[in-house]
Amino acid sequence: MLRIDRRLLTHFDWPLLAGAVLVIGCGLMTVLSASYVPGQTFSKLFIRQTMWAGIGLVGLLGALSFDYHRLERYAYWLYAAALALLIATLVLGSKGGGARRWLVIGPISLQSSELAKLALVVALARYLHRQVGDQPLALRAVAVAAVLLAPAAALILKQPDLGTVVVLGLTVGAVLLVAGLRLRLVLIMATILAPAVPFVWTHLKPYQQQRVISFINPDADPLGAGYHIIQSKVAIGSGMLEGKGYLRGTQNRLNFLPEQHTDFIFSVFAEEWGFLGGCLLMCLYSALLVRCFMIAARAKDTFGVLLAFGLAAMIFCQVIVNIGMATGSLPVVGITLPFFSYGGSSLLACMLAIGLLMNISMRRFTF
């Protein structure tokens, strides 16, 4: 049974929970539209996503029911368990769309990379909070952070899942900057690593290379790699100011838009609700993220600051990458929109993150 100290309930972070619930509600509504079948009230995808939202709510309550400082003791063990799940996924996971990303456990398909993101943030906060001081972050600390990132990134790339690796890298970089990494050092490292870009390019899979080329010039292959970006931009643009109305998006209804319930669900929403609806959704995300970063700023201990900031940065980076991808501002890397896209593992991981953030927020009054 979950137990929460009644004294902490007076500091329950209702604004954060309300923000997450509002975005999830909009997401469920859009998943229903993206998977709508005439004559069927609720699609199977909508029912599954609703069930995952319920599971995520239980996970959220579980994540705030204990003192988050306990995570410091078990951080590396949690990360090791996450790596074990990634290895198990590569060996035993189910394959779909040319990728092996899901570990089937009974009736549940678990995307282990989503849990690995949380575990990495916890492990990184555990290590860095003991390195933070009056002096800038030492180069040794950066090297250890890179060592922590490397195994998870390598295993996730093997699936392959480039989008998640991009988010992991951006999150780790953001946490390092908050922990005291000099920006000058970042620029020096970027200069040193620049010659390695051709090497990285040659090791990308052909479809990943084509996605980058299509980002630069989508019309180069309009029926192939550029199709996703072109159709997504058409859907967003056709929504104009007020949108076509709920369940009336033609790009969505006629299945011109690929991955419409996952990676490109923002395009479905923008087509139906228009520019005004898209702005409203951005306002909801902004309010949610501002609250997350406020929790990080107000935390009373370094571990809490780094953990909260890492979780907030993880959500922020994923939102930016997904919407940038849908609008053609960034290459297509394949990643869900947090709290919004269809995907049980993604929704569960995001709600666990919100639970930990609420945990940190509530317990700042106990110091």
NUKE-120656 format. One record per residue (C-alpha): x negated, y, z negated; residue in three letters. Coordinates in steps of 0.5 Angstrom, whole numbers, padded with zeros to 4 digits, always signed. Example, Ala and Ser with C-alpha at 12.3 -4.5 7.8 and 13.67 -1.06 7.14 Angstrom:
2
-0025-0009-0016Ala-0027-0002-0014Ser
REM end
This chain:
367
+0000+0000+0000Met-0002+0007+0002Leu-0004+0011-0004Arg-0005+0019-0004Ile-0006+0023-0010Asp+0000+0027-0011Arg-0004+0033-0013Arg-0007+0033-0006Leu+0000+0033-0003Leu+0001+0041-0005Thr-0005+0042+0000His-0002+0038+0005Phe-0004+0041+0012Asp+0003+0041+0015Trp+0001+0046+0021Pro-0004+0041+0024Leu+0001+0035+0023Leu+0006+0039+0027Ala+0001+0041+0032Gly-0001+0034+0034Ala+0007+0032+0033Val+0009+0037+0038Leu+0003+0035+0043Val+0005+0028+0042Ile+0012+0030+0044Gly+0011+0033+0050Cys+0006+0027+0052Gly+0012+0022+0051Leu+0017+0026+0055Met+0012+0027+0061Thr+0010+0019+0060Val+0017+0018+0061Leu+0018+0022+0067Ser+0011+0019+0070Ala+0014+0012+0069Ser+0021+0014+0071Tyr+0025+0009+0074Val+0032+0011+0077Pro+0038+0007+0073Gly+0033+0005+0067Gln+0034+0010+0061Thr+0027+0008+0058Phe+0021+0005+0062Ser+0016+0000+0059Lys+0011+0005+0059Leu+0015+0010+0055Phe+0017+0005+0050Ile+0010+0002+0049Arg+0007+0009+0048Gln+0013+0011+0043Thr+0011+0004+0039Met+0003+0007+0039Trp+0005+0013+0036Ala+0009+0010+0031Gly+0002+0006+0030Ile-0002+0012+0030Gly+0002+0015+0025Leu+0001+0010+0020Val-0007+0010+0022Gly-0006+0018+0020Leu-0003+0016+0013Leu-0009+0011+0012Gly-0014+0016+0014Ala-0012+0021+0009Leu-0011+0016+0004Ser-0018+0016+0001Phe-0023+0021+0000Asp-0027+0022+0006Tyr-0034+0022+0002His-0033+0014+0002Arg-0035+0014+0010Leu-0042+0017+0008Glu-0043+0010+0005Arg-0040+0006+0010Tyr-0042+0010+0017Ala-0047+0006+0020Tyr-0043+0000+0018Trp-0037+0003+0022Leu-0042+0004+0028Tyr-0045-0003+0028Ala-0038-0005+0028Ala-0036-0001+0034Ala-0042-0003+0038Leu-0040-0010+0037Ala-0033-0009+0039Leu-0036-0006+0046Leu-0041-0012+0047Ile-0035-0016+0046Ala-0031-0012+0051Thr-0036-0013+0056Leu-0036-0021+0055Val-0029-0022+0053Leu-0025-0016+0055Gly-0020-0016+0061Ser-0022-0013+0068Lys-0017-0009+0071Gly-0019-0004+0077Gly-0026-0006+0077Gly-0027-0004+0070Ala-0028-0008+0064Arg-0025-0004+0058Arg-0020-0007+0054Trp-0021-0012+0049Leu-0014-0017+0049Val-0013-0019+0041Ile-0006-0022+0042Gly-0001-0017+0044Pro-0005-0011+0044Ile-0010-0009+0049Ser-0015-0005+0045Leu-0020+0000+0049Gln-0026+0000+0044Ser-0030+0006+0047Ser-0024+0010+0044Glu-0026+0007+0037Leu-0033+0008+0038Ala-0033+0016+0039Lys-0030+0016+0032Leu-0035+0012+0029Ala-0041+0015+0033Leu-0038+0022+0030Val-0038+0019+0023Val-0045+0016+0024Ala-0048+0023+0026Leu-0045+0027+0021Ala-0048+0022+0016Arg-0055+0023+0019Tyr-0055+0030+0020Leu-0052+0033+0014His-0058+0031+0010Arg-0063+0034+0015Gln-0059+0041+0015Val-0063+0046+0011Gly-0065+0053+0012Asp-0070+0052+0017Gln-0068+0050+0024Pro-0066+0043+0026Leu-0073+0039+0027Ala-0074+0035+0033Leu-0074+0029+0030Arg-0067+0029+0028Ala-0065+0031+0035Val-0069+0024+0037Ala-0065+0020+0032Val-0059+0023+0034Ala-0061+0021+0041Ala-0062+0014+0039Val-0055+0014+0035Leu-0052+0016+0042Leu-0056+0011+0047Ala-0053+0004+0045Pro-0046+0007+0045Ala-0047+0011+0052Ala-0050+0005+0055Ala-0045+0000+0053Leu-0039+0004+0055Ile-0043+0006+0062Leu-0043-0002+0063Lys-0036-0002+0063Gln-0036+0003+0067Pro-0033+0009+0064Asp-0037+0015+0066Leu-0032+0020+0063Gly-0032+0017+0056Thr-0040+0018+0056Val-0039+0025+0058Val-0035+0027+0052Val-0040+0023+0048Leu-0046+0027+0050Gly-0042+0034+0050Leu-0040+0032+0043Thr-0046+0030+0040Val-0049+0036+0043Gly-0044+0041+0040Ala-0045+0038+0033Val-0053+0038+0034Leu-0052+0046+0035Leu-0048+0047+0029Val-0053+0043+0025Ala-0058+0048+0027Gly-0061+0046+0033Leu-0064+0052+0037Arg-0061+0054+0043Leu-0068+0055+0046Arg-0070+0048+0045Leu-0064+0046+0048Val-0066+0050+0054Leu-0073+0047+0054Ile-0071+0040+0054Met-0066+0041+0060Ala-0072+0044+0064Thr-0076+0038+0062Ile-0070+0033+0064Leu-0068+0037+0070Ala-0073+0032+0075Pro-0070+0026+0072Ala-0063+0028+0076Val-0065+0025+0082Pro-0066+0018+0078Phe-0060+0019+0075Val-0056+0020+0082Trp-0059+0014+0085Thr-0057+0010+0079His-0049+0012+0079Leu-0045+0007+0083Lys-0043+0009+0090Pro-0036+0011+0088Tyr-0038+0016+0082Gln-0043+0019+0087Gln-0037+0020+0092Gln-0033+0023+0086Arg-0038+0028+0085Val-0039+0030+0093Ile-0031+0030+0093Ser-0031+0035+0088Phe-0036+0040+0092Ile-0032+0039+0098Asn-0025+0035+0097Pro-0024+0035+0105Asp-0030+0031+0106Ala-0026+0025+0105Asp-0018+0027+0104Pro-0016+0020+0104Leu-0021+0017+0100Gly-0025+0020+0094Ala-0022+0027+0095Gly-0015+0024+0095Tyr-0014+0025+0087His-0016+0032+0087Ile-0012+0034+0093Ile-0006+0031+0091Gln-0007+0034+0084Ser-0008+0041+0086Lys-0002+0040+0091Val+0002+0038+0085Ala+0000+0043+0080Ile+0001+0049+0086Gly+0008+0046+0088Ser+0010+0048+0081Gly+0009+0055+0082Met+0012+0060+0076Leu+0017+0056+0073Glu+0017+0049+0076Gly+0021+0044+0079Lys+0025+0042+0073Gly+0024+0035+0069Tyr+0024+0029+0073Leu+0024+0033+0079Arg+0017+0033+0081Gly+0016+0031+0088Thr+0009+0029+0088Gln+0011+0025+0082Asn+0017+0022+0084Arg+0014+0020+0091Leu+0008+0017+0088Asn+0003+0021+0092Phe+0000+0023+0085Leu-0005+0017+0083Pro-0006+0015+0076Glu+0000+0020+0074Gln+0001+0017+0067His-0006+0017+0065Thr-0012+0021+0068Asp-0007+0026+0072Phe-0001+0027+0067Ile-0003+0034+0066Phe-0001+0035+0074Ser+0006+0032+0073Val+0007+0037+0067Phe+0005+0043+0071Ala+0009+0041+0077Glu+0016+0040+0073Glu+0015+0046+0068Trp+0010+0050+0073Gly+0005+0056+0071Phe+0009+0058+0065Leu+0010+0051+0062Gly+0002+0050+0063Gly+0001+0056+0059Cys+0005+0054+0054Leu+0002+0047+0053Leu-0005+0050+0053Met-0002+0055+0047Cys+0000+0048+0044Leu-0007+0045+0045Tyr-0011+0052+0043Ser-0007+0052+0036Ala-0008+0045+0035Leu-0016+0046+0036Leu-0016+0053+0032Val-0013+0049+0026Arg-0018+0044+0027Cys-0024+0048+0027Phe-0022+0052+0022Met-0022+0046+0017Ile-0029+0045+0019Ala-0031+0052+0017Ala-0027+0052+0011Arg-0030+0045+0009Ala-0034+0045+0002Lys-0040+0040+0004Asp-0044+0039+0009Thr-0042+0032+0011Phe-0035+0035+0011Gly-0037+0041+0016Val-0040+0036+0021Leu-0035+0031+0021Leu-0029+0036+0022Ala-0033+0040+0027Phe-0035+0033+0031Gly-0028+0031+0031Leu-0025+0037+0033Ala-0031+0038+0039Ala-0029+0031+0041Met-0022+0033+0042Ile-0024+0040+0045Phe-0029+0037+0050Cys-0024+0031+0052Gln-0018+0037+0054Val-0023+0041+0058Ile-0026+0035+0062Val-0019+0032+0063Asn-0016+0039+0065Ile-0022+0041+0069Gly-0021+0035+0073Met-0014+0035+0074Ala-0015+0043+0077Thr-0021+0041+0081Gly-0025+0045+0077Ser-0029+0039+0075Leu-0031+0032+0078Pro-0026+0026+0077Val-0029+0022+0072Val-0023+0018+0069Gly-0021+0020+0062Ile-0014+0021+0059Thr-0011+0028+0056Leu-0011+0027+0048Pro-0005+0026+0045Phe-0001+0027+0052Phe-0003+0021+0057Ser-0001+0014+0056Tyr-0006+0010+0053Gly-0005+0007+0046Gly-0012+0006+0044Ser-0013+0014+0046Ser-0007+0016+0042Leu-0009+0012+0036Leu-0016+0015+0036Ala-0014+0022+0036Cys-0009+0021+0031Met-0014+0018+0026Leu-0018+0024+0028Ala-0013+0028+0026Ile-0012+0024+0019Gly-0019+0025+0018Leu-0019+0032+0019Leu-0013+0033+0014Met-0017+0029+0009Asn-0022+0034+0009Ile-0017+0040+0009Ser-0014+0037+0003Met-0020+0035-0001Arg-0023+0042+0000Arg-0019+0044-0006Phe-0022+0039-0011Thr-0029+0042-0011Phe
REM end
